[in-house]
């Protein structure tokens, strides 16, 4: 996480990501409005209960999240971040947040790419052999975005 957030919205965004790093579900319970919705390439406007059932378990597999950029307008923010899993997988995503009266109302996630360096041609055969093992880290995502 970046060390400081300069606005109320940025502070809330950092708190959200920090909850994943520290596996503190109560932080999110307190942040999310009862009408909260979550969307991603795998989820279409799921409600709060479905979010905690389907998305929160990913907190066990995340080691760190580094917010790189936050663009704000009013009660909305668009964030780009890099993350690392507990297995060392690194990736970058963007997310759009909408707040209302200090409560998180909506998140839309846009999956990014694996941030490992590109493989040289000689290593491609090895990459093919190991790609099945990598797919086990994020099976649903790997199905949509095979490498």
Buried (B, 14 or more C-beta within 10 A) or exposed (E): BEEEBEEEBBEBBBBBBBBBBEEBEEBBEEBBBEEBBBBBEBBEEBEBEEBBEBBBEEBEBBBBBBBEEBEBEEBBBBBBBBBBBEEEBBBBBBBBBBBEEEBBBBBBBEBBEBEEEEEEEEEEEEEEEEEEEBBEBBEEBBEEBEE
